Amino acid sequence: MMNLELFNYFFACCVGKWETERTYHYLTTNEVERSHTDFFVNPLTEAIKLKVIADNQYNLQNLSNINDYPGFNLEFHTISDKGEQVSQNLNLMFVPKIEKDGYLEGDYLRDMAYQEAKPIVSHFCFNLNRKELLMTTNYTRIVAVDSITLINPNLRIRKIINYLKPEPEQPLENVVLVGFGVEKKQP
């Protein structure tokens, strides 16, 4: 039996409106970009969780009560310092599978990926001591490693590293993008 108390606390804190200031470093072009993002995070209903599972053709066999798994609708709007704008609305959920040495690991399902317009199943690892969620997504050309550290219920630190996708069985080495952000919950 997994201890999901801190995991569920982390996600309970994520619900609400967040504002984020980020800096992106594009290593292939030596450019630096700043952006502002408004996030709106709301819990998913059981029906939408089932849709996310179906969209990903995810095996329900080993899942207990669907409401035991955190799921959210995430809507965001980003404006870069160059005036470029990006908006997205997606549904996501987390399915913990194992707990070992202070970590929970499992699958992270989305009905729409950030980099590619399709449903996707990724891997997550949650550090129970540091309240840090690490999400790794294998896209066609890159591997995105995104972390969110909950400092307190109103402050999160975000780090994003995109690697060129290596050959099978090779380590992640060639970084193309690094992003850092400070995320503040709004009243």
Buried (B, 14 or more C-beta within 10 A) or exposed (E): EEEBEBBEEBBEBBBBBBEBEBBBBBEEEEEEBEBBBBBBBBBBEEEBBBBBBEBBEBEEEEEEEBEEBBBBBBBBBBBBEEEEEEEEEBBBBBBBEEBEEEBBBBBBBBBBBBEEEEBBBBBBBBBBEEBBBBBBBEBEEBBBBBBBBBEEEBBBBBBBBBBEBEEEEEEBEBBBBBBEBBBEBEE
